[in-house]
């Protein structure tokens, strides 16, 4: 990654649409604008998420009538490394900026997480144009204030992802995301399948399908069904 200069910005712009059935307040039907800046120091990523939840929050939403959602700001830390393994980490703050209030969680939230990135060998013949990557993540989220009438937030989320990049163009992700809701003393998990491809100069698009694998409705960080379509541009 080249160092950023006064005349050159390195980052990514992203537009993502999520149609979500029976999700929690942070997992509703919405359109999200994401802005990421890549930095050369110990903090190597700054990310701003601007969500616009639909007035109708279930699966068949109304993207042309958006509301303001809860703004998220993340700082990513330069990965630690051990052999081929890399361990990036992050801290994130969520602010109750939703208008109307029902479009968000109504709480200030702090999150912290760490990931493991492990390259894998393709299990078949040598020379196949696939690059496999196994990702693991654990993150903890807690509410730290906000509307006292709204439910507190305290959950741990795990992610296990298998990434395949074929011919440096086509992408496939298989993901399992368990979530442990400590307020409800309950757990659940979703599974996701995503296919995408790179095109043009720095562009990527993808389609993701997600479904609840276990657990009851209302477990923080989970949903029943999701259809996601996104596009981004890396500079």
PAZAPA-4460 file (N, C-alpha, C; in steps of 0.05 Angstrom, whole numbers, plus 32768, in hexadecimal, padded with zeros to 4 digits):
% residues 235
    n_x    n_y    n_z   ca_x   ca_y   ca_z    c_x    c_y    c_z   seq   type   mol
   8011   7FE8   8000   8000   8000   8000   8012   8019   8000     1      X     A
   800E   802B   7FED   801E   8043   7FEB   8016   8057   8000     2      X     A
   8029   8067   800A   8022   807B   801E   8011   8091   8012     3      X     A
   7FFF   809C   8022   7FEE   80B1   8019   7FFD   80CB   8019     4      X     A
   7FF9   80DB   8004   8005   80F5   8002   7FEF   810A   8003     5      X     A
   7FF8   8124   8003   7FE4   8139   8005   7FD3   813B   7FEB     6      X     A
   7FDD   812F   7FD5   7FCF   8131   7FBC   7FC3   8116   7FB4     7      X     A
   7FC4   8102   7FC5   7FBA   80E8   7FBD   7FAB   80DB   7FD4     8      X     A
   7F93   80D2   7FCE   7F83   80C5   7FE3   7F81   80A7   7FDB     9      X     A
   7F86   8096   7FEF   7F83   8079   7FEC   7F6C   8070   7FFE    10      X     A
   7F59   8064   7FF1   7F42   805B   8001   7F2E   804C   7FEF    11      X     A
   7F16   804A   7FFA   7F01   803B   7FEC   7EE6   8048   7FF1    12      X     A
   7ED6   804A   7FDC   7EBA   8053   7FDE   7EA8   803C   7FD8    13      X     A
   7E93   8039   7FE8   7E82   8021   7FE5   7E65   8029   7FE8    14      X     A
   7E54   801C   7FD8   7E37   801F   7FDB   7E2B   8003   7FDD    15      X     A
   7E1C   7FFE   7FF2   7E12   7FE3   7FF8   7DF4   7FE5   7FFF    16      X     A
   7DE5   7FD2   7FF3   7DC8   7FD0   7FF8   7DC2   7FB5   8006    17      X     A
   7DB5   7FB6   801D   7DAE   7F9E   802C   7D90   7F9C   8030    18      X     A
   7D83   7F87   8026   7D67   7F81   802C   7D67   7F6B   8041    19      X     A
   7D5D   7F71   8058   7D5F   7F60   8070   7D44   7F5A   807C    20      X     A
   7D3F   7F40   8081   7D26   7F37   808E   7D2C   7F30   80AB    21      X     A
   7D1C   7F3B   80BD   7D1C   7F34   80D9   7D38   7F36   80E5    22      X     A
   7D43   7F4E   80E3   7D5D   7F54   80EE   7D5A   7F64   8108    23      X     A
   7D71   7F68   8115   7D72   7F79   812D   7D76   7F96   8123    24      X     A
   7D75   7FAB   8136   7D76   7FC7   812D   7D8E   7FCD   811A    25      X     A
   7DA5   7FC1   811F   7DBC   7FC7   810E   7DBD   7FB5   80F6    26      X     A
   7DAA   7FA4   80F2   7DAA   7F91   80DC   7D90   7F92   80CC    27      X     A
   7D88   7FAB   80C6   7D6E   7FAF   80B8   7D73   7FB5   809A    28      X     A
   7D5D   7FB8   808B   7D5F   7FBF   806F   7D69   7FDB   806C    29      X     A
   7D7F   7FDF   805C   7D8B   7FF9   805B   7D9E   7FFB   8043    30      X     A
   7DA5   8014   803C   7DBA   801A   8029   7DD1   8027   8039    31      X     A
   7DEA   801E   8034   7E01   8029   8043   7E16   8034   8030    32      X     A
   7E1F   804C   8037   7E35   8058   8029   7E4E   8055   803C    33      X     A
   7E63   804A   8031   7E7B   8045   8041   7E93   8054   8034    34      X     A
   7EA2   8062   8045   7EBA   8071   803C   7ED1   8067   804D    35      X     A
   7EE6   805C   8040   7EFD   8052   804D   7F16   8061   8044    36      X     A
   7F28   8067   8057   7F41   8074   8051   7F58   8062   805B    37      X     A
   7F6B   805C   8049   7F82   804B   8050   7F99   805D   8058    38      X     A
   7FA6   8056   806F   7FBB   8066   807A   7FD5   8055   807D    39      X     A
   7FEC   8062   807E   8005   8053   8080   800F   804D   809C    40      X     A
   8002   8057   80B1   800C   8054   80CC   8000   803D   80DC    41      X     A
   8002   803F   80F6   7FF7   802A   8108   7FD9   8027   8105    42      X     A
   7FCB   803E   8101   7FAF   803D   80F9   7FAF   803F   80DB    43      X     A
   7FA8   8028   80CE   7FAB   8027   80B1   7F90   8028   80A2    44      X     A
   7F7A   802C   80B1   7F60   802E   80A5   7F4E   803F   80B5    45      X     A
   7F40   8052   80A8   7F29   8060   80B4   7F11   805B   80A2    46      X     A
   7EFB   8053   80AF   7EE3   804C   80A1   7ECB   805B   80AC    47      X     A
   7EBB   8066   809A   7EA2   8073   80A2   7E8B   8066   8094    48      X     A
   7E77   805C   80A3   7E5F   8050   8098   7E48   8063   809D    49      X     A
   7E3A   806A   8087   7E22   807B   8088   7E0A   806A   807F    50      X     A
   7DFB   805E   8092   7DE5   804D   808A   7DCB   805E   8087    51      X     A
   7DBB   8055   8074   7DA1   8062   806E   7D8B   804C   806E    52      X     A
   7D81   8046   8086   7D6C   8030   8088   7D52   8039   807B    53      X     A
   7D44   8025   8070   7D2B   802B   8063   7D16   8031   8079    54      X     A
   7D02   8041   8071   7CEC   8046   8083   7CDE   802C   808A    55      X     A
   7CDB   801A   8075   7CD1   7FFF   807A   7CE9   7FED   807C    56      X     A
   7CEE   7FE2   8094   7D08   7FD6   809B   7D09   7FB8   8094    57      X     A
   7CF3   7FAC   808C   7CF4   7F8F   8086   7CFF   7F8B   806A    58      X     A
   7CFE   7F72   8060   7D0C   7F6A   8047   7D04   7F7B   802F    59      X     A
   7CEA   7F7E   802B   7CE1   7F8E   8014   7CE0   7FAB   801C    60      X     A
   7CF7   7FB8   801D   7CF9   7FD4   8027   7CF2   7FE8   8010    61      X     A
   7CF9   8001   8016   7CF4   8016   8003   7D0D   8028   8001    62      X     A
   7D21   8020   7FF0   7D3A   802F   7FEF   7D38   804C   7FE7    63      X     A
   7D22   8054   7FDB   7D1F   8070   7FD2   7D12   8081   7FE8    64      X     A
   7D0F   8076   8000   7D05   8086   8016   7D16   8081   802F    65      X     A
   7D30   8087   802D   7D43   8080   8043   7D41   8093   805B    66      X     A
   7D49   8089   8072   7D4B   8099   808A   7D69   8099   8092    67      X     A
   7D70   80A9   80A6   7D8B   80A9   80B0   7D8F   8093   80C4    68      X     A
   7DA6   8085   80C3   7DAC   806F   80D5   7DC2   8077   80E9    69      X     A
   7DCC   8063   80F8   7DE1   8067   810C   7DFC   8067   80FE    70      X     A
   7E0A   807D   8100   7E24   8080   80F3   7E39   806E   8101    71      X     A
   7E4B   8062   80F2   7E61   8052   80FD   7E7C   805C   80F3    72      X     A
   7E8F   805C   8106   7EAA   8065   8100   7EBD   804F   810A    73      X     A
   7ECE   8045   80F8   7EE1   802F   8100   7EFE   8038   80FA    74      X     A
   7F10   8030   810C   7F2C   8034   8108   7F39   8018   8108    75      X     A
   7F46   8011   80F2   7F54   7FF8   80EF   7F71   7FFA   80F5    76      X     A
   7F7C   7FE7   8103   7F98   7FE8   810C   7FA9   7FD6   80FA    77      X     A
   7FC2   7FDE   80F6   7FD4   7FCF   80E5   7FD7   7FB3   80EE    78      X     A
   7FD5   7F9F   80DC   7FD5   7F83   80E5   7FEF   7F7A   80F2    79      X     A
   7FEC   7F6A   8107   8003   7F5B   8111   8007   7F43   80FE    80      X     A
   8020   7F38   80FE   8026   7F23   80EB   8036   7F0D   80F9    81      X     A
   802F   7EF4   80F3   803E   7EDD   80FD   803F   7EC9   80E6    82      X     A
   8056   7EC7   80D9   8058   7EB6   80C2   8046   7EBF   80AC    83      X     A
   8035   7EAD   80A1   8022   7EB5   808D   8008   7EC1   8098    84      X     A
   8005   7EC0   80B2   7FEC   7ECA   80BF   7FEE   7EE8   80C4    85      X     A
   7FD7   7EF5   80BF   7FD5   7F12   80C6   7FBE   7F16   80D9    86      X     A
   7FC0   7F2A   80EB   7FAC   7F2E   80FF   7FA5   7F4C   8100    87      X     A
   7F94   7F55   80EE   7F8A   7F71   80F0   7F76   7F73   8106    88      X     A
   7F73   7F8B   8112   7F60   7F90   8127   7F53   7FAB   8123    89      X     A
   7F3E   7FB1   8132   7F2F   7FCA   812E   7F21   7FD2   8147    90      X     A
   7F1A   7FEC   8149   7F08   7FF6   815D   7EF3   8006   814D    91      X     A
   7EDA   8006   8157   7EC4   8013   8148   7EB1   8020   815C    92      X     A
   7EA6   8037   8154   7E92   8045   8164   7E79   8049   8153    93      X     A
   7E62   8044   815F   7E48   8048   8152   7E39   805E   8161    94      X     A
   7E2F   8071   8152   7E21   8088   815F   7E04   8088   8158    95      X     A
   7DF2   808D   816C   7DD5   808C   8167   7DCB   80A4   8158    96      X     A
   7DD2   80A6   813F   7DCA   80BD   812E   7DB1   80B8   811E    97      X     A
   7DA4   80A1   8121   7D8D   809A   8111   7D76   80AE   8115    98      X     A
   7D69   80B5   80FF   7D52   80C7   8100   7D3E   80BD   80EC    99      X     A
   7D27   80B3   80F5   7D1E   80B2   8111   7D2E   809E   8122   100      X     A
   7D2C   80A0   813D   7D3B   808F   814F   7D37   8071   814A   101      X     A
   7D1F   8069   8141   7D19   804D   813D   7D2B   8040   8127   102      X     A
   7D38   8050   8117   7D49   8046   8102   7D64   803C   810B   103      X     A
   7D6A   803F   8125   7D83   8037   8130   7D80   8029   814B   104      X     A
   7D96   8024   8158   7D96   8016   8172   7D91   8029   8189   105      X     A
   7D94   8043   8185   7D90   8057   819B   7DA6   8057   81AF   106      X     A
   7DBD   804A   81AA   7DD3   8048   81BD   7DED   8050   81B0   107      X     A
   7DFF   805B   81C0   7E1B   805D   81B9   7E27   8041   81BC   108      X     A
   7E37   8039   81A9   7E43   801E   81AA   7E61   801F   81A5   109      X     A
   7E70   800E   81B3   7E8C   800B   81AE   7E91   7FED   81A7   110      X     A
   7EA1   7FE9   8192   7EA8   7FCE   818A   7EC6   7FCB   8186   111      X     A
   7ED0   7FB4   818B   7EEC   7FAE   8186   7EEE   7F91   817B   112      X     A
   7F00   7F8D   8169   7F03   7F72   815D   7F1E   7F6D   8152   113      X     A
   7F24   7F54   814E   7F3D   7F4B   8141   7F37   7F35   812D   114      X     A
   7F46   7F35   8117   7F42   7F22   8102   7F5C   7F12   80FE   115      X     A
   7F59   7EFA   80F2   7F70   7EEA   80EA   7F6C   7EE4   80CC   116      X     A
   7F81   7EE9   80BD   7F81   7EE4   80A0   7F96   7ECF   809A   117      X     A
   7F8E   7EB8   8090   7F9F   7EA1   808B   7F9D   7E98   806F   118      X     A
   7FB2   7E9B   805E   7FB1   7E91   8043   7FB1   7E72   8043   119      X     A
   7FA2   7E67   8030   7FA0   7E49   802E   7FA9   7E40   8012   120      X     A
   7FB2   7E28   8011   7FB8   7E1B   7FF7   7F9F   7E11   7FEB   121      X     A
   7F9D   7E13   7FD0   7F86   7E08   7FC3   7F88   7DE9   7FC4   122      X     A
   7F73   7DDB   7FCA   7F75   7DBE   7FD0   7F7A   7DAD   7FB7   123      X     A
   7F78   7DB8   7F9F   7F7A   7DA8   7F87   7F95   7DAC   7F7A   124      X     A
   7F96   7DAA   7F60   7FB0   7DAB   7F51   7FBE   7DC5   7F55   125      X     A
   7FD8   7DC4   7F52   7FE9   7DDC   7F53   7FE3   7DEE   7F3A   126      X     A
   7FE6   7E08   7F3E   7FE3   7E1A   7F28   7FC7   7E24   7F22   127      X     A
   7FB4   7E1A   7F31   7F98   7E24   7F2D   7F97   7E41   7F36   128      X     A
   7F89   7E52   7F27   7F8A   7E6F   7F2C   7F77   7E77   7F42   129      X     A
   7F79   7E69   7F59   7F68   7E70   7F71   7F7B   7E79   7F87   130      X     A
   7F71   7E8C   7F97   7F7E   7E94   7FAF   7F6A   7E92   7FC6   131      X     A
   7F70   7E80   7FD9   7F5F   7E7B   7FF0   7F68   7E8A   8008   132      X     A
   7F56   7E95   8017   7F5C   7EA3   8030   7F47   7E9B   8045   133      X     A
   7F51   7E93   805C   7F3F   7E8D   8073   7F40   7EA5   8086   134      X     A
   7F28   7EAF   808D   7F27   7EC6   809F   7F17   7EBE   80B8   135      X     A
   7F21   7EC6   80CF   7F12   7EC4   80E8   7F11   7EDE   80F6   136      X     A
   7EFB   7EE4   8103   7EF8   7EFD   8111   7EE8   7EF9   812B   137      X     A
   7EF0   7F08   8140   7EE0   7F09   8158   7EDD   7F27   815F   138      X     A
   7EC5   7F30   8166   7EC0   7F4C   816C   7EAC   7F4D   8183   139      X     A
   7EB0   7F61   8194   7E9E   7F66   81AB   7E92   7F82   81A8   140      X     A
   7E78   7F84   81AC   7E6A   7F9E   81AB   7E5A   7FA3   81C4   141      X     A
   7E5C   7FBB   81CF   7E4E   7FC2   81E8   7E42   7FDE   81E4   142      X     A
   7E2A   7FE3   81EE   7E1F   7FFE   81EF   7E2B   800C   8208   143      X     A
   7E30   8026   8205   7E3C   8036   821A   7E2D   8050   8220   144      X     A
   7E13   804F   821C   7E03   8066   8221   7DEE   806A   820B   145      X     A
   7DDE   807F   820D   7DC9   8083   81FA   7DAE   8083   8207   146      X     A
   7D9A   807D   81F8   7D7E   807E   8201   7D7A   8068   8216   147      X     A
   7D74   806F   8230   7D71   805A   8244   7D58   8049   8240   148      X     A
   7D46   8052   822F   7D2E   8041   822A   7D34   802B   8215   149      X     A
   7D4A   802D   8207   7D50   8019   81F3   7D61   8003   8200   150      X     A
   7D60   7FEB   81F4   7D6E   7FD4   81FF   7D8C   7FD7   81FD   151      X     A
   7D9A   7FCE   8212   7DB7   7FCE   8212   7DC1   7FBB   81FD   152      X     A
   7DDA   7FBF   81F5   7DE7   7FAE   81E0   7E00   7FA2   81EB   153      X     A
   7E03   7F88   81EA   7E1B   7F7A   81F4   7E1C   7F5F   81E6   154      X     A
   7E2C   7F5D   81D1   7E2E   7F44   81C2   7E49   7F3F   81B7   155      X     A
   7E50   7F26   81B3   7E69   7F1D   81A7   7E62   7F10   818D   156      X     A
   7E70   7F18   8178   7E6B   7F0D   815D   7E85   7F00   8153   157      X     A
   7E82   7EE8   8148   7E97   7EDA   813B   7E92   7ED8   811D   158      X     A
   7EA7   7ED7   810D   7EA4   7ED3   80F0   7EBA   7EC0   80E7   159      X     A
   7EB1   7EAD   80D6   7EC4   7E9B   80C9   7EBE   7E9C   80AB   160      X     A
   7ED2   7EA4   809B   7ECE   7EA9   807F   7EE3   7E9A   806E   161      X     A
   7EDA   7E8D   8059   7EEC   7E82   8045   7EE9   7E92   802C   162      X     A
   7EFF   7E9F   8023   7F00   7EB0   800C   7F0E   7EA2   7FF5   163      X     A
   7F03   7EA4   7FDD   7F11   7E99   7FC5   7F12   7EAF   7FB0   164      X     A
   7F2A   7EB5   7FA7   7F2E   7EC8   7F91   7F38   7EB9   7F79   165      X     A
   7F28   7EB9   7F63   7F2F   7EA9   7F4C   7F37   7EBB   7F35   166      X     A
   7F4F   7EB5   7F2B   7F5A   7EC5   7F14   7F5C   7EE2   7F1A   167      X     A
   7F60   7EE9   7F34   7F62   7F05   7F3D   7F4A   7F16   7F35   168      X     A
   7F33   7F0A   7F30   7F1C   7F19   7F27   7F02   7F11   7F35   169      X     A
   7EFD   7EF6   7F38   7EE4   7EED   7F42   7EE7   7EE5   7F60   170      X     A
   7ED3   7EEC   7F70   7ED5   7EE8   7F8D   7EBE   7ED7   7F97   171      X     A
   7EC3   7EC6   7FAA   7EAF   7EB6   7FB7   7EB5   7EB5   7FD5   172      X     A
   7EA0   7EBB   7FE6   7EA4   7EBB   8003   7E8E   7EA9   800F   173      X     A
   7E96   7E97   8021   7E84   7E87   8031   7E89   7E8F   804E   174      X     A
   7E74   7E97   805C   7E78   7EA3   8077   7E63   7E98   808A   175      X     A
   7E6C   7E93   80A3   7E5B   7E8C   80B9   7E60   7EA0   80CF   176      X     A
   7E49   7EAB   80DB   7E4C   7EC1   80EE   7E3B   7EBB   8108   177      X     A
   7E47   7EAD   811B   7E39   7EA9   8135   7E39   7EC3   8145   178      X     A
   7E24   7EC7   8154   7E21   7EDF   8165   7E17   7ED7   8181   179      X     A
   7E22   7EE1   8196   7E1B   7EDB   81B1   7E11   7EF4   81BF   180      X     A
   7DF7   7EF5   81C3   7DEA   7F0D   81CF   7DE9   7F09   81ED   181      X     A
   7DFA   7F19   81FB   7DFC   7F16   8218   7DE6   7F24   8227   182      X     A
   7DD7   7F36   821A   7DC0   7F43   8227   7DA9   7F2F   8228   183      X     A
   7DA4   7F22   8211   7D8E   7F0E   8210   7D97   7EF3   821A   184      X     A
   7DB1   7EEF   821F   7DBB   7ED5   8226   7DB3   7EC0   8212   185      X     A
   7DB8   7EC6   81F8   7DB0   7EB5   81E2   7DC5   7EB7   81CC   186      X     A
   7DC3   7EA5   81B9   7DD6   7EA5   81A3   7DC8   7E9E   8189   187      X     A
   7DD5   7EA6   8173   7DCB   7E9F   8159   7DE1   7EA1   8145   188      X     A
   7DDB   7E9B   812C   7DF0   7E9D   8117   7DE4   7E9E   80FC   189      X     A
   7DF2   7EAB   80EA   7DEA   7EAD   80CE   7E00   7EA2   80BC   190      X     A
   7DF8   7E99   80A4   7E0B   7E91   8090   7E07   7EA2   8077   191      X     A
   7E1D   7EA8   8069   7E1C   7EB9   8052   7E2D   7EAD   803B   192      X     A
   7E23   7EB1   8023   7E31   7EA9   800A   7E33   7EC2   7FF9   193      X     A
   7E4B   7EC9   7FF0   7E4F   7EE1   7FE0   7E5F   7EDB   7FC7   194      X     A
   7E56   7EE5   7FB1   7E65   7EE3   7F98   7E69   7EFF   7F8C   195      X     A
   7E80   7F04   7F81   7E85   7F1E   7F75   7E9C   7F1E   7F61   196      X     A
   7EA2   7F35   7F56   7EB8   7F36   7F43   7EC2   7F53   7F42   197      X     A
   7EDC   7F55   7F3A   7EE9   7F6F   7F35   7EE5   7F77   7F18   198      X     A
   7EE2   7F90   7F13   7EDF   7F99   7EF7   7EEA   7FB6   7EF5   199      X     A
   7EEF   7FBE   7EDC   7EF9   7FD9   7ED8   7F13   7FDE   7EE7   200      X     A
   7F17   7FF5   7EF1   7F2F   7FFD   7EFF   7F29   8002   7F1C   201      X     A
   7F2D   7FED   7F2D   7F28   7FEF   7F49   7F0C   7FEB   7F52   202      X     A
   7EFA   7FE2   7F40   7EDE   7FDE   7F48   7ED9   7FC1   7F50   203      X     A
   7EC6   7FBD   7F62   7EBD   7FA2   7F6A   7E9F   7FA3   7F6F   204      X     A
   7E91   7F8E   7F68   7E74   7F8B   7F6E   7E6F   7F6F   7F79   205      X     A
   7E5A   7F6C   7F88   7E54   7F52   7F94   7E36   7F4F   7F9B   206      X     A
   7E2E   7F36   7F9E   7E13   7F2F   7FA6   7E16   7F1B   7FBD   207      X     A
   7E08   7F1F   7FD3   7E0A   7F0E   7FEB   7DEE   7F05   7FF3   208      X     A
   7DEC   7EEB   7FFA   7DD3   7EE0   8005   7DD9   7ED6   8021   209      X     A
   7DC9   7EDE   8035   7DCD   7ED5   8050   7DB3   7ECA   805C   210      X     A
   7DB7   7EB8   8070   7DA0   7EAB   807C   7DA7   7EA2   8099   211      X     A
   7D94   7EA4   80AB   7D98   7E9B   80C7   7D9C   7E7D   80C7   212      X     A
   7DB2   7E74   80D4   7DB7   7E57   80D6   7DAD   7E4B   80F0   213      X     A
   7DAD   7E5B   8105   7DA2   7E51   811F   7D9C   7E6A   8130   214      X     A
   7D8D   7E65   8146   7D87   7E7A   8159   7D6C   7E87   8154   215      X     A
   7D63   7E95   8168   7D49   7EA3   8167   7D4B   7EBE   815B   216      X     A
   7D34   7ECA   8154   7D33   7EE6   814A   7D3D   7EF8   8161   217      X     A
   7D49   7F0E   8159   7D50   7F23   816C   7D6C   7F21   8178   218      X     A
   7D7B   7F0C   8173   7D96   7F0A   817D   7DA7   7F1F   816F   219      X     A
   7DB5   7F2F   817E   7DC5   7F45   8172   7DD8   7F3B   815D   220      X     A
   7DDA   7F49   8147   7DEC   7F42   8131   7DE2   7F2D   811E   221      X     A
   7DC8   7F25   8121   7DBD   7F11   810F   7DA5   7F1B   8100   222      X     A
   7D9C   7F0B   80ED   7D84   7F11   80DD   7D79   7EF7   80D2   223      X     A
   7D61   7EF8   80C6   7D56   7EE0   80BA   7D60   7EDB   809E   224      X     A
   7D5C   7EEF   808C   7D65   7EED   8070   7D71   7F08   8068   225      X     A
   7D84   7F07   8055   7D90   7F20   804B   7D98   7F1C   802E   226      X     A
   7D93   7F30   801E   7D9D   7F32   8003   7DAD   7F4C   8001   227      X     A
   7DC7   7F4A   7FFA   7DD8   7F61   7FFA   7DE5   7F65   7FDE   228      X     A
   7DE5   7F7D   7FD4   7DF1   7F84   7FBB   7E03   7F9C   7FBF   229      X     A
   7E1C   7F9B   7FB6   7E2E   7FB1   7FBC   7E41   7FB6   7FA5   230      X     A
   7E4D   7FCE   7FA5   7E61   7FD5   7F92   7E75   7FE8   7FA0   231      X     A
   7E8F   7FE6   7F9A   7EA2   7FF8   7FA6   7EB8   7FFF   7F91   232      X     A
   7EC6   8014   7F97   7EDD   801C   7F87   7EF4   8022   7F99   233      X     A
   7F0B   8015   7F94   7F23   8019   7FA4   7F36   802C   7F94   234      X     A
   7F40   8040   7FA2   7F51   8054   7F96   7F6E   8051   7FA0   235      X     A
***
